[in-house]
Amino acid sequence: MPHSLAEKKRALARVRRIRGQLDALESALEQGRECGPVLQQLAAVRGAVNGLMSSVLESHLREEFSRADANHGVAERSIDDVIALVRSYLR
């Protein structure tokens, strides 16, 4: 869960954009659109959800690592390493 008010607002804005993308996807399916545009919309939805997951996970990891280790430099490098791995997995 995003911890600051600004992070929460950004996450909610992303969820609302995802909802709009899903509405557009539903409409395309109802209208019997060609597969190409439907697949493109699916890819956009997947990318948006992965982006949201990455953002929330990053916030969580930063919170957890910052509490767990008093040695800030080591913890910060560890966080960056884990975030890079997770981002590469989500793409």
N, C-alpha and C positions, 0 to 999 in steps of 0.2 A: 504494500500500500504506500503510495506517495506520502511523504511525511510533512512537507511544507505546504502551505496554502497555494503557492505558485505551482508546485509540482502537481498538486491535486487538480488545479484548474486546467493545466496542460493535458493531464490524463483524461479528464472528462471531455475536453475539446476533441481529443483523438477518438474517444469512444463515439462521440456524436458524428464525427466524419465517417467512421466505420459504419455506423448505422445508415448514413446517407448512401454509402457505397453498396451496402446490402440491399437497400430499397431499390437502387438502380439495377442491381443484379436481378432482384425479384421481378422487376418490371420487364427487363430484357427477356427473362425466361417466359413470363406470361405472354409476351408479344411474339414469341417464337423467333427471336433474333438469331442471326447466323452464329455458328460456333465460335468464330474468331473473336467477335466483340464480347461474347460471354466469357470465353477463356481469359481475355484481357482483363475483364472486370474481376474475375476470380483471382487472378494474379495480384491485382491491386488490393483486394480485400486481404489476401494472405500477407502481402507486404505490410499493410497497415496494422494488422493484428500482431505480426512479428515485431514491428517497431514499438508498439505499445508494450508488448511483453518485455522487450529489451529495456525499455525505459523504466518500467516498474521493477524489473529484476536488478538493474543497476542501482536504483535508489535503495532497494533492500540490502544489496551487498555492501554498499557504502556505509549504510547504517550499522550493519552487523560487524563489519571489519573494523570500523572506527571505534566501536565499543570493545572489541575483543583484544586489541593490541595497543599498548601504550607507545610503542615505537612507531611513530607516524610514517616515517619514510618507508619502512619495510611494508607496513600495511597498505600504504597507497600504491606501491609497485605491485603487490599481490592483487589488489583490487583491479588495477588496470589490466593485469595479465588475465584474470578470470573473465573480465568484461570482454576483452578481445576474443577470447575463446568462445564465449557464448554468442557474441555478435556474429562470428564466422559460422557458427552452427545454425543460427536462425536465418541466414541468407539463403 
